[in-house]
């Protein structure tokens, strides 16, 4: 998704959250736990239920 987005880039921090960051918000486009971006999840469960990184305000993109 980052390849086709104008302002989103991959989070360069290993296992960082969120997966996609708003470009330029964090130094080197890397953050362990940030708020500006989109967390990507996938599931095979009907209805799109996914496990998250805990209770936090976030934007998510879920693929079923």
PQR file of N, CA, C, O and H, with PARSE charges and radii, in Angstrom:
ATOM      1  N   UNK A   1       0.818  -1.194   0.000 -0.4000 1.5000
ATOM      2  CA  UNK A   1       0.000   0.000   0.000 -0.0000 2.0000
ATOM      3  C   UNK A   1       0.861   1.257   0.000  0.5500 1.7000
ATOM      4  O   UNK A   1       0.497   2.260  -0.613 -0.5500 1.4000
ATOM      5  N   UNK A   2       2.001   1.205   0.686 -0.4000 1.5000
ATOM      6  CA  UNK A   2       2.861   2.386   0.744 -0.0000 2.0000
ATOM      7  C   UNK A   2       3.381   2.770  -0.638  0.5500 1.7000
ATOM      8  O   UNK A   2       3.597   3.952  -0.908 -0.5500 1.4000
ATOM      9  H   UNK A   2       2.297   0.390   1.184  0.4000 1.0000
ATOM     10  N   UNK A   3       3.584   1.794  -1.511 -0.4000 1.5000
ATOM     11  CA  UNK A   3       4.077   2.085  -2.867 -0.0000 2.0000
ATOM     12  C   UNK A   3       3.108   2.965  -3.643  0.5500 1.7000
ATOM     13  O   UNK A   3       3.532   3.738  -4.502 -0.5500 1.4000
ATOM     14  H   UNK A   3       3.409   0.834  -1.292  0.4000 1.0000
ATOM     15  N   UNK A   4       1.819   2.861  -3.355 -0.4000 1.5000
ATOM     16  CA  UNK A   4       0.803   3.578  -4.119 -0.0000 2.0000
ATOM     17  C   UNK A   4       0.244   4.794  -3.387  0.5500 1.7000
ATOM     18  O   UNK A   4      -0.603   5.505  -3.928 -0.5500 1.4000
ATOM     19  H   UNK A   4       1.474   2.233  -2.657  0.4000 1.0000
ATOM     20  N   UNK A   5       0.707   5.039  -2.169 -0.4000 1.5000
ATOM     21  CA  UNK A   5       0.210   6.167  -1.383 -0.0000 2.0000
ATOM     22  C   UNK A   5       1.101   7.392  -1.581  0.5500 1.7000
ATOM     23  O   UNK A   5       2.312   7.260  -1.755 -0.5500 1.4000
ATOM     24  H   UNK A   5       1.395   4.462  -1.729  0.4000 1.0000
ATOM     25  N   UNK A   6       0.515   8.555  -1.556 -0.4000 1.5000
ATOM     26  CA  UNK A   6       1.275   9.799  -1.722 -0.0000 2.0000
ATOM     27  C   UNK A   6       2.000  10.213  -0.451  0.5500 1.7000
ATOM     28  O   UNK A   6       3.078  10.804  -0.516 -0.5500 1.4000
ATOM     29  H   UNK A   6      -0.470   8.662  -1.415  0.4000 1.0000
ATOM     30  N   UNK A   7       1.416   9.907   0.706 -0.4000 1.5000
ATOM     31  CA  UNK A   7       2.005  10.420   1.943 -0.0000 2.0000
ATOM     32  C   UNK A   7       2.239   9.350   3.007  0.5500 1.7000
ATOM     33  O   UNK A   7       2.538   9.685   4.153 -0.5500 1.4000
ATOM     34  H   UNK A   7       0.540   9.427   0.758  0.4000 1.0000
ATOM     35  N   UNK A   8       2.111   8.076   2.653 -0.4000 1.5000
ATOM     36  CA  UNK A   8       2.353   7.002   3.615 -0.0000 2.0000
ATOM     37  C   UNK A   8       3.620   6.240   3.241  0.5500 1.7000
ATOM     38  O   UNK A   8       3.886   5.998   2.064 -0.5500 1.4000
ATOM     39  H   UNK A   8       1.869   7.804   1.722  0.4000 1.0000
ATOM     40  N   UNK A   9       4.401   5.866   4.258 -0.4000 1.5000
ATOM     41  CA  UNK A   9       5.626   5.083   4.060 -0.0000 2.0000
ATOM     42  C   UNK A   9       5.638   3.945   5.080  0.5500 1.7000
ATOM     43  O   UNK A   9       4.950   4.005   6.099 -0.5500 1.4000
ATOM     44  H   UNK A   9       4.185   6.063   5.214  0.4000 1.0000
ATOM     45  N   UNK A  10       6.427   2.908   4.792 -0.4000 1.5000
ATOM     46  CA  UNK A  10       6.556   1.801   5.732 -0.0000 2.0000
ATOM     47  C   UNK A  10       7.310   2.261   6.972  0.5500 1.7000
ATOM     48  O   UNK A  10       8.264   3.034   6.881 -0.5500 1.4000
ATOM     49  H   UNK A  10       6.985   2.860   3.964  0.4000 1.0000
ATOM     50  N   UNK A  11       6.877   1.783   8.115 -0.4000 1.5000
ATOM     51  CA  UNK A  11       7.576   2.059   9.373 -0.0000 2.0000
ATOM     52  C   UNK A  11       8.869   1.247   9.367  0.5500 1.7000
ATOM     53  O   UNK A  11       8.821   0.019   9.294 -0.5500 1.4000
ATOM     54  H   UNK A  11       6.102   1.155   8.188  0.4000 1.0000
ATOM     55  N   UNK A  12      10.009   1.903   9.442 -0.4000 1.5000
ATOM     56  CA  UNK A  12      11.302   1.225   9.371 -0.0000 2.0000
ATOM     57  C   UNK A  12      11.744   0.612  10.692  0.5500 1.7000
ATOM     58  O   UNK A  12      12.735  -0.118  10.730 -0.5500 1.4000
ATOM     59  H   UNK A  12      10.048   2.901   9.502  0.4000 1.0000
ATOM     60  N   UNK A  13      11.025   0.896  11.778 -0.4000 1.5000
ATOM     61  CA  UNK A  13      11.361   0.304  13.083 -0.0000 2.0000
ATOM     62  C   UNK A  13      10.879  -1.148  13.071  0.5500 1.7000
ATOM     63  O   UNK A  13       9.724  -1.412  12.738 -0.5500 1.4000
ATOM     64  H   UNK A  13      10.220   1.488  11.747  0.4000 1.0000
ATOM     65  N   UNK A  14      11.766  -2.101  13.436 -0.4000 1.5000
ATOM     66  CA  UNK A  14      11.390  -3.509  13.457 -0.0000 2.0000
ATOM     67  C   UNK A  14      10.197  -3.715  14.378  0.5500 1.7000
ATOM     68  O   UNK A  14      10.244  -3.367  15.558 -0.5500 1.4000
ATOM     69  H   UNK A  14      12.705  -1.887  13.707  0.4000 1.0000
ATOM     70  N   UNK A  15       9.133  -4.279  13.834 -0.4000 1.5000
ATOM     71  CA  UNK A  15       7.908  -4.563  14.576 -0.0000 2.0000
ATOM     72  C   UNK A  15       7.284  -3.299  15.175  0.5500 1.7000
ATOM     73  O   UNK A  15       6.610  -3.362  16.203 -0.5500 1.4000
ATOM     74  H   UNK A  15       9.095  -4.561  12.876  0.4000 1.0000
ATOM     75  N   UNK A  16       7.511  -2.154  14.526 -0.4000 1.5000
ATOM     76  CA  UNK A  16       6.953  -0.895  15.012 -0.0000 2.0000
ATOM     77  C   UNK A  16       5.460  -0.792  14.756  0.5500 1.7000
ATOM     78  O   UNK A  16       4.897  -1.521  13.939 -0.5500 1.4000
ATOM     79  H   UNK A  16       8.058  -2.103  13.691  0.4000 1.0000
ATOM     80  N   UNK A  17       4.838   0.124  15.467 -0.4000 1.5000
ATOM     81  CA  UNK A  17       3.393   0.360  15.327 -0.0000 2.0000
ATOM     82  C   UNK A  17       3.158   1.833  15.084  0.5500 1.7000
ATOM     83  O   UNK A  17       3.711   2.638  15.833 -0.5500 1.4000
ATOM     84  H   UNK A  17       5.295   0.717  16.130  0.4000 1.0000
ATOM     85  N   UNK A  18       2.412   2.240  14.136 -0.4000 1.5000
ATOM     86  CA  UNK A  18       1.687   1.470  13.139 -0.0000 2.0000
ATOM     87  C   UNK A  18       2.587   1.032  11.983  0.5500 1.7000
ATOM     88  O   UNK A  18       3.742   1.447  11.887 -0.5500 1.4000
ATOM     89  H   UNK A  18       1.963   1.587  13.527  0.4000 1.0000
ATOM     90  N   UNK A  19       2.041   0.191  11.116 -0.4000 1.5000
ATOM     91  CA  UNK A  19       2.819  -0.342   9.997 -0.0000 2.0000
ATOM     92  C   UNK A  19       3.139   0.719   8.941  0.5500 1.7000
ATOM     93  O   UNK A  19       4.246   0.750   8.403 -0.5500 1.4000
ATOM     94  H   UNK A  19       1.103  -0.147  11.194  0.4000 1.0000
ATOM     95  N   UNK A  20       2.180   1.573   8.654 -0.4000 1.5000
ATOM     96  CA  UNK A  20       2.381   2.671   7.699 -0.0000 2.0000
ATOM     97  C   UNK A  20       2.351   3.994   8.455  0.5500 1.7000
ATOM     98  O   UNK A  20       1.472   4.231   9.283 -0.5500 1.4000
ATOM     99  H   UNK A  20       1.281   1.547   9.091  0.4000 1.0000
ATOM    100  N   UNK A  21       3.323   4.853   8.157 -0.4000 1.5000
ATOM    101  CA  UNK A  21       3.433   6.149   8.825 -0.0000 2.0000
ATOM    102  C   UNK A  21       3.167   7.275   7.841  0.5500 1.7000
ATOM    103  O   UNK A  21       3.364   7.125   6.635 -0.5500 1.4000
ATOM    104  H   UNK A  21       4.038   4.661   7.484  0.4000 1.0000
ATOM    105  N   UNK A  22       2.718   8.401   8.372 -0.4000 1.5000
ATOM    106  CA  UNK A  22       2.621   9.609   7.556 -0.0000 2.0000
ATOM    107  C   UNK A  22       4.056  10.086   7.337  0.5500 1.7000
ATOM    108  O   UNK A  22       4.790  10.338   8.292 -0.5500 1.4000
ATOM    109  H   UNK A  22       2.558   8.522   9.351  0.4000 1.0000
ATOM    110  N   UNK A  23       4.437  10.204   6.085 -0.4000 1.5000
ATOM    111  CA  UNK A  23       5.812  10.539   5.726 -0.0000 2.0000
ATOM    112  C   UNK A  23       6.275  11.833   6.382  0.5500 1.7000
ATOM    113  O   UNK A  23       5.595  12.857   6.313 -0.5500 1.4000
ATOM    114  H   UNK A  23       3.840  10.000   5.309  0.4000 1.0000
ATOM    115  N   UNK A  24       7.449  11.774   7.024 -0.4000 1.5000
ATOM    116  CA  UNK A  24       8.066  12.953   7.594 -0.0000 2.0000
ATOM    117  C   UNK A  24       7.640  13.311   9.008  0.5500 1.7000
ATOM    118  O   UNK A  24       8.204  14.236   9.593 -0.5500 1.4000
ATOM    119  H   UNK A  24       8.001  10.942   7.080  0.4000 1.0000
ATOM    120  N   UNK A  25       6.670  12.616   9.576 -0.4000 1.5000
ATOM    121  CA  UNK A  25       6.211  12.938  10.930 -0.0000 2.0000
ATOM    122  C   UNK A  25       7.236  12.468  11.961  0.5500 1.7000
ATOM    123  O   UNK A  25       7.497  13.166  12.940 -0.5500 1.4000
ATOM    124  H   UNK A  25       6.212  11.864   9.101  0.4000 1.0000
ATOM    125  N   UNK A  26       7.816  11.289  11.744 -0.4000 1.5000
ATOM    126  CA  UNK A  26       8.792  10.723  12.676 -0.0000 2.0000
ATOM    127  C   UNK A  26      10.176  10.734  12.032  0.5500 1.7000
ATOM    128  O   UNK A  26      10.291  10.548  10.821 -0.5500 1.4000
ATOM    129  H   UNK A  26       7.604  10.722  10.949  0.4000 1.0000
ATOM    130  N   UNK A  27      11.225  10.948  12.822 -0.4000 1.5000
ATOM    131  CA  UNK A  27      12.586  10.952  12.268 -0.0000 2.0000
ATOM    132  C   UNK A  27      12.900   9.626  11.570  0.5500 1.7000
ATOM    133  O   UNK A  27      12.649   8.553  12.117 -0.5500 1.4000
ATOM    134  H   UNK A  27      11.132  11.099  13.807  0.4000 1.0000
ATOM    135  N   UNK A  28      13.447   9.713  10.370 -0.4000 1.5000
ATOM    136  CA  UNK A  28      13.813   8.542   9.570 -0.0000 2.0000
ATOM    137  C   UNK A  28      12.631   7.616   9.288  0.5500 1.7000
ATOM    138  O   UNK A  28      12.832   6.438   8.993 -0.5500 1.4000
ATOM    139  H   UNK A  28      13.651  10.585   9.925  0.4000 1.0000
ATOM    140  N   UNK A  29      11.412   8.126   9.374 -0.4000 1.5000
ATOM    141  CA  UNK A  29      10.205   7.316   9.160 -0.0000 2.0000
ATOM    142  C   UNK A  29      10.263   6.030   9.978  0.5500 1.7000
ATOM    143  O   UNK A  29       9.986   4.942   9.472 -0.5500 1.4000
ATOM    144  H   UNK A  29      11.249   9.083   9.614  0.4000 1.0000
ATOM    145  N   UNK A  30      10.626   6.173  11.250 -0.4000 1.5000
ATOM    146  CA  UNK A  30      10.785   5.032  12.146 -0.0000 2.0000
ATOM    147  C   UNK A  30      10.273   5.400  13.537  0.5500 1.7000
ATOM    148  O   UNK A  30      10.665   6.424  14.098 -0.5500 1.4000
ATOM    149  H   UNK A  30      10.851   7.056  11.662  0.4000 1.0000
ATOM    150  N   UNK A  31       9.396   4.561  14.090 -0.4000 1.5000
ATOM    151  CA  UNK A  31       8.893   4.786  15.445 -0.0000 2.0000
ATOM    152  C   UNK A  31       8.472   3.442  16.046  0.5500 1.7000
ATOM    153  O   UNK A  31       7.877   2.605  15.368 -0.5500 1.4000
ATOM    154  H   UNK A  31       9.077   3.730  13.634  0.4000 1.0000
ATOM    155  N   UNK A  32       8.793   3.252  17.333 -0.4000 1.5000
ATOM    156  CA  UNK A  32       8.418   1.999  18.009 -0.0000 2.0000
ATOM    157  C   UNK A  32       6.907   1.955  18.229  0.5500 1.7000
ATOM    158  O   UNK A  32       6.270   0.936  17.961 -0.5500 1.4000
ATOM    159  H   UNK A  32       9.276   3.932  17.884  0.4000 1.0000
ATOM    160  N   UNK A  33       6.334   3.056  18.718 -0.4000 1.5000
ATOM    161  CA  UNK A  33       4.906   3.116  18.977 -0.0000 2.0000
ATOM    162  C   UNK A  33       4.427   4.537  18.734  0.5500 1.7000
ATOM    163  O   UNK A  33       4.654   5.427  19.553 -0.5500 1.4000
ATOM    164  H   UNK A  33       6.853   3.883  18.936  0.4000 1.0000
ATOM    165  N   UNK A  34       3.763   4.743  17.603 -0.4000 1.5000
ATOM    166  CA  UNK A  34       3.313   6.079  17.235 -0.0000 2.0000
ATOM    167  C   UNK A  34       1.809   6.147  17.075  0.5500 1.7000
ATOM    168  O   UNK A  34       1.103   5.148  17.216 -0.5500 1.4000
ATOM    169  H   UNK A  34       3.578   4.020  16.938  0.4000 1.0000
ATOM    170  N   UNK A  35       1.334   7.351  16.778 -0.4000 1.5000
ATOM    171  CA  UNK A  35      -0.097   7.562  16.613 -0.0000 2.0000
ATOM    172  C   UNK A  35      -0.481   8.000  15.208  0.5500 1.7000
ATOM    173  O   UNK A  35      -1.650   7.917  14.832 -0.5500 1.4000
ATOM    174  H   UNK A  35       1.908   8.162  16.664  0.4000 1.0000
ATOM    175  N   UNK A  36       0.485   8.464  14.431 -0.4000 1.5000
ATOM    176  CA  UNK A  36       0.192   9.002  13.100 -0.0000 2.0000
ATOM    177  C   UNK A  36       0.483   7.971  12.020  0.5500 1.7000
ATOM    178  O   UNK A  36       1.615   7.857  11.548 -0.5500 1.4000
ATOM    179  H   UNK A  36       1.435   8.532  14.736  0.4000 1.0000
ATOM    180  N   UNK A  37      -0.544   7.221  11.630 -0.4000 1.5000
ATOM    181  CA  UNK A  37      -0.377   6.229  10.583 -0.0000 2.0000
ATOM    182  C   UNK A  37      -1.504   5.217  10.584  0.5500 1.7000
ATOM    183  O   UNK A  37      -2.554   5.429  11.190 -0.5500 1.4000
ATOM    184  H   UNK A  37      -1.464   7.313  12.013  0.4000 1.0000
ATOM    185  N   UNK A  38      -1.261   4.100   9.886 -0.4000 1.5000
ATOM    186  CA  UNK A  38      -2.277   3.065   9.725 -0.0000 2.0000
ATOM    187  C   UNK A  38      -1.676   1.707  10.061  0.5500 1.7000
ATOM    188  O   UNK A  38      -0.614   1.346   9.553 -0.5500 1.4000
ATOM    189  H   UNK A  38      -0.408   3.929   9.394  0.4000 1.0000
ATOM    190  N   UNK A  39      -2.352   0.968  10.910 -0.4000 1.5000
ATOM    191  CA  UNK A  39      -1.962  -0.400  11.241 -0.0000 2.0000
ATOM    192  C   UNK A  39      -2.657  -1.333  10.245  0.5500 1.7000
ATOM    193  O   UNK A  39      -3.862  -1.210  10.026 -0.5500 1.4000
ATOM    194  H   UNK A  39      -3.214   1.261  11.322  0.4000 1.0000
ATOM    195  N   UNK A  40      -1.919  -2.255   9.648 -0.4000 1.5000
ATOM    196  CA  UNK A  40      -2.458  -3.195   8.669 -0.0000 2.0000
ATOM    197  C   UNK A  40      -2.640  -4.550   9.334  0.5500 1.7000
ATOM    198  O   UNK A  40      -1.733  -5.051   9.999 -0.5500 1.4000
ATOM    199  H   UNK A  40      -0.940  -2.355   9.827  0.4000 1.0000
ATOM    200  N   UNK A  41      -3.809  -5.136   9.153 -0.4000 1.5000
ATOM    201  CA  UNK A  41      -4.105  -6.464   9.702 -0.0000 2.0000
ATOM    202  C   UNK A  41      -4.787  -7.299   8.628  0.5500 1.7000
ATOM    203  O   UNK A  41      -5.413  -6.765   7.713 -0.5500 1.4000
ATOM    204  H   UNK A  41      -4.545  -4.729   8.613  0.4000 1.0000
ATOM    205  N   UNK A  42      -4.658  -8.609   8.751 -0.4000 1.5000
ATOM    206  CA  UNK A  42      -5.393  -9.524   7.880 -0.0000 2.0000
ATOM    207  C   UNK A  42      -5.956 -10.648   8.728  0.5500 1.7000
ATOM    208  O   UNK A  42      -5.391 -11.000   9.764 -0.5500 1.4000
ATOM    209  H   UNK A  42      -4.149  -9.043   9.495  0.4000 1.0000
ATOM    210  N   UNK A  43      -7.081 -11.215   8.279 -0.4000 1.5000
ATOM    211  CA  UNK A  43      -7.731 -12.286   9.018 -0.0000 2.0000
ATOM    212  C   UNK A  43      -8.538 -13.152   8.069  0.5500 1.7000
ATOM    213  O   UNK A  43      -8.928 -12.719   6.985 -0.5500 1.4000
ATOM    214  H   UNK A  43      -7.540 -10.929   7.438  0.4000 1.0000
ATOM    215  N   UNK A  44      -8.778 -14.360   8.488 -0.4000 1.5000
ATOM    216  CA  UNK A  44      -9.672 -15.257   7.749 -0.0000 2.0000
ATOM    217  C   UNK A  44     -11.026 -15.354   8.447  0.5500 1.7000
ATOM    218  O   UNK A  44     -11.936 -16.027   7.962 -0.5500 1.4000
ATOM    219  H   UNK A  44      -8.462 -14.711   9.369  0.4000 1.0000
ATOM    220  N   UNK A  45     -11.151 -14.683   9.581 -0.4000 1.5000
ATOM    221  CA  UNK A  45     -12.378 -14.748  10.380 -0.0000 2.0000
ATOM    222  C   UNK A  45     -13.494 -13.936   9.725  0.5500 1.7000
ATOM    223  O   UNK A  45     -13.272 -12.793   9.327 -0.5500 1.4000
ATOM    224  H   UNK A  45     -10.412 -14.136   9.975  0.4000 1.0000
ATOM    225  N   UNK A  46     -14.692 -14.515   9.610 -0.4000 1.5000
ATOM    226  CA  UNK A  46     -15.823 -13.738   9.084 -0.0000 2.0000
ATOM    227  C   UNK A  46     -16.082 -12.524   9.982  0.5500 1.7000
ATOM    228  O   UNK A  46     -16.006 -12.630  11.206 -0.5500 1.4000
ATOM    229  H   UNK A  46     -14.872 -15.443   9.933  0.4000 1.0000
ATOM    230  N   UNK A  47     -16.374 -11.419   9.401 -0.4000 1.5000
ATOM    231  CA  UNK A  47     -16.653 -10.215  10.172 -0.0000 2.0000
ATOM    232  C   UNK A  47     -15.424  -9.359  10.422  0.5500 1.7000
ATOM    233  O   UNK A  47     -15.549  -8.218  10.868 -0.5500 1.4000
ATOM    234  H   UNK A  47     -16.436 -11.332   8.406  0.4000 1.0000
ATOM    235  N   UNK A  48     -14.238  -9.889  10.144 -0.4000 1.5000
ATOM    236  CA  UNK A  48     -13.024  -9.085  10.238 -0.0000 2.0000
ATOM    237  C   UNK A  48     -12.433  -8.932  11.620  0.5500 1.7000
ATOM    238  O   UNK A  48     -11.676  -7.987  11.847 -0.5500 1.4000
ATOM    239  H   UNK A  48     -14.137 -10.815   9.782  0.4000 1.0000
ATOM    240  N   UNK A  49     -12.742  -9.817  12.559 -0.4000 1.5000
ATOM    241  CA  UNK A  49     -12.173  -9.714  13.904 -0.0000 2.0000
ATOM    242  C   UNK A  49     -10.668  -9.977  13.858  0.5500 1.7000
ATOM    243  O   UNK A  49     -10.233 -10.973  13.280 -0.5500 1.4000
ATOM    244  H   UNK A  49     -13.356 -10.584  12.375  0.4000 1.0000
ATOM    245  N   UNK A  50      -9.867  -9.091  14.465 -0.4000 1.5000
ATOM    246  CA  UNK A  50      -8.411  -9.233  14.481 -0.0000 2.0000
ATOM    247  C   UNK A  50      -7.868  -8.955  15.873  0.5500 1.7000
ATOM    248  O   UNK A  50      -8.501  -8.269  16.676 -0.5500 1.4000
ATOM    249  H   UNK A  50     -10.221  -8.282  14.935  0.4000 1.0000
ATOM    250  N   UNK A  51      -6.691  -9.497  16.147 -0.4000 1.5000
ATOM    251  CA  UNK A  51      -5.985  -9.177  17.379 -0.0000 2.0000
ATOM    252  C   UNK A  51      -5.254  -7.864  17.180  0.5500 1.7000
ATOM    253  O   UNK A  51      -4.716  -7.608  16.102 -0.5500 1.4000
ATOM    254  H   UNK A  51      -6.177 -10.054  15.494  0.4000 1.0000
ATOM    255  N   UNK A  52      -5.228  -7.024  18.215 -0.4000 1.5000
ATOM    256  CA  UNK A  52      -4.572  -5.725  18.096 -0.0000 2.0000
ATOM    257  C   UNK A  52      -3.430  -5.613  19.101  0.5500 1.7000
ATOM    258  O   UNK A  52      -3.202  -6.528  19.891 -0.5500 1.4000
ATOM    259  H   UNK A  52      -5.665  -7.232  19.091  0.4000 1.0000
ATOM    260  N   UNK A  53      -2.722  -4.505  19.069 -0.4000 1.5000
ATOM    261  CA  UNK A  53      -1.609  -4.245  19.977 -0.0000 2.0000
ATOM    262  C   UNK A  53      -2.083  -3.705  21.324  0.5500 1.7000
ATOM    263  O   UNK A  53      -1.290  -3.135  22.074 -0.5500 1.4000
ATOM    264  H   UNK A  53      -2.908  -3.762  18.427  0.4000 1.0000
ATOM    265  N   UNK A  54      -3.342  -3.875  21.631 -0.4000 1.5000
ATOM    266  CA  UNK A  54      -3.875  -3.356  22.884 -0.0000 2.0000
ATOM    267  C   UNK A  54      -4.844  -2.214  22.628  0.5500 1.7000
ATOM    268  O   UNK A  54      -4.986  -1.734  21.503 -0.5500 1.4000
ATOM    269  H   UNK A  54      -3.986  -4.337  21.022  0.4000 1.0000
ATOM    270  N   UNK A  55      -5.496  -1.797  23.682 -0.4000 1.5000
ATOM    271  CA  UNK A  55      -6.484  -0.729  23.566 -0.0000 2.0000
ATOM    272  C   UNK A  55      -5.786   0.610  23.336  0.5500 1.7000
ATOM    273  O   UNK A  55      -5.092   1.118  24.217 -0.5500 1.4000
ATOM    274  H   UNK A  55      -5.381  -2.187  24.596  0.4000 1.0000
ATOM    275  N   UNK A  56      -5.975   1.166  22.159 -0.4000 1.5000
ATOM    276  CA  UNK A  56      -5.424   2.483  21.836 -0.0000 2.0000
ATOM    277  C   UNK A  56      -6.224   3.076  20.682  0.5500 1.7000
ATOM    278  O   UNK A  56      -6.835   2.354  19.894 -0.5500 1.4000
ATOM    279  H   UNK A  56      -6.540   0.754  21.444  0.4000 1.0000
ATOM    280  N   UNK A  57      -6.209   4.377  20.599 -0.4000 1.5000
ATOM    281  CA  UNK A  57      -6.864   5.045  19.494 -0.0000 2.0000
ATOM    282  C   UNK A  57      -5.966   4.886  18.275  0.5500 1.7000
ATOM    283  O   UNK A  57      -4.797   5.271  18.304 -0.5500 1.4000
ATOM    284  H   UNK A  57      -5.712   4.963  21.239  0.4000 1.0000
ATOM    285  N   UNK A  58      -6.518   4.311  17.193 -0.4000 1.5000
ATOM    286  CA  UNK A  58      -5.704   4.048  16.015 -0.0000 2.0000
ATOM    287  C   UNK A  58      -6.562   3.913  14.771  0.5500 1.7000
ATOM    288  O   UNK A  58      -7.766   3.669  14.850 -0.5500 1.4000
ATOM    289  H   UNK A  58      -7.468   3.998  17.169  0.4000 1.0000
ATOM    290  N   UNK A  59      -5.929   4.075  13.631 -0.4000 1.5000
ATOM    291  CA  UNK A  59      -6.558   3.801  12.343 -0.0000 2.0000
ATOM    292  C   UNK A  59      -6.089   2.429  11.901  0.5500 1.7000
ATOM    293  O   UNK A  59      -4.899   2.123  11.976 -0.5500 1.4000
ATOM    294  H   UNK A  59      -4.951   4.273  13.566  0.4000 1.0000
ATOM    295  N   UNK A  60      -7.015   1.600  11.441 -0.4000 1.5000
ATOM    296  CA  UNK A  60      -6.660   0.258  11.010 -0.0000 2.0000
ATOM    297  C   UNK A  60      -7.218  -0.021   9.620  0.5500 1.7000
ATOM    298  O   UNK A  60      -8.273   0.485   9.237 -0.5500 1.4000
ATOM    299  H   UNK A  60      -7.981   1.849  11.380  0.4000 1.0000
ATOM    300  N   UNK A  61      -6.484  -0.836   8.883 -0.4000 1.5000
ATOM    301  CA  UNK A  61      -6.931  -1.341   7.599 -0.0000 2.0000
ATOM    302  C   UNK A  61      -6.932  -2.861   7.731  0.5500 1.7000
ATOM    303  O   UNK A  61      -5.878  -3.471   7.913 -0.5500 1.4000
ATOM    304  H   UNK A  61      -5.627  -1.247   9.194  0.4000 1.0000
ATOM    305  N   UNK A  62      -8.116  -3.476   7.639 -0.4000 1.5000
ATOM    306  CA  UNK A  62      -8.248  -4.921   7.835 -0.0000 2.0000
ATOM    307  C   UNK A  62      -8.647  -5.572   6.522  0.5500 1.7000
ATOM    308  O   UNK A  62      -9.624  -5.177   5.887 -0.5500 1.4000
ATOM    309  H   UNK A  62      -8.972  -2.981   7.491  0.4000 1.0000
ATOM    310  N   UNK A  63      -7.873  -6.578   6.125 -0.4000 1.5000
ATOM    311  CA  UNK A  63      -8.178  -7.368   4.944 -0.0000 2.0000
ATOM    312  C   UNK A  63      -8.751  -8.704   5.407  0.5500 1.7000
ATOM    313  O   UNK A  63      -8.153  -9.392   6.233 -0.5500 1.4000
ATOM    314  H   UNK A  63      -7.079  -6.900   6.641  0.4000 1.0000
ATOM    315  N   UNK A  64      -9.921  -9.065   4.867 -0.4000 1.5000
ATOM    316  CA  UNK A  64     -10.562 -10.343   5.224 -0.0000 2.0000
ATOM    317  C   UNK A  64     -10.441 -11.284   4.039  0.5500 1.7000
ATOM    318  O   UNK A  64     -10.908 -12.421   4.104 -0.5500 1.4000
ATOM    319  H   UNK A  64     -10.407  -8.506   4.196  0.4000 1.0000
TER
END
